[in-house]
Amino acid sequence: MATDELEAEEITGVEVMRRMRQLHISMQRLANEVGIAQPHISNALNGRELLSEETRARLEETLIRLGLDRAEPAPRLGVFRLRRREQTA
């Protein structure tokens, strides 16, 4: 398996929009950065439009460049993150 596949995170359009709000990134700004009209971005994130592979790749690269890959994940009911402690020798 390629390294890129291991590091990839799949998130829904709803999660992208939540992260956009968290980072104060407007739909219009995202559309401008990707180079497509804002309604296409909105439709794609809401699951109403399938983007071409090229446009989807530009969108994904833009999401990373704008820091949406580093935004805090949304808390989920009944899900807890337990970080492993480093074991001492």
JOSUL-V148800 format. One line per field, one symbol per residue. phi: phi as a letter, one per 20 degrees, with the letter a starting at -180 (. if undefined). psi: psi as a letter, one per 30 degrees, with the letter a starting at -180 (. if undefined). burial: 1 if it has 9 or more other C-alpha atoms within 8 Angstrom, else 0. A space follows every 50 residues. Layout:
phi=???
psi=???
burial=???
This chain:
phi=.fggffefcecffffgfffffgeldfffffffffncfggffgfffemdbe efgfffffffffgffenffdfffffdgmdcddefefeef
psi=kleeeefkkklleeeeeeeeeeghkleeeeeeeeglkeeeeeeefggfkk lleeeeeeeeeeeeefgffglklkkkkgkkjjkkkkkk.
burial=00000000000010111011100010100111010001011111110000 000011011001110001001000000000000000000
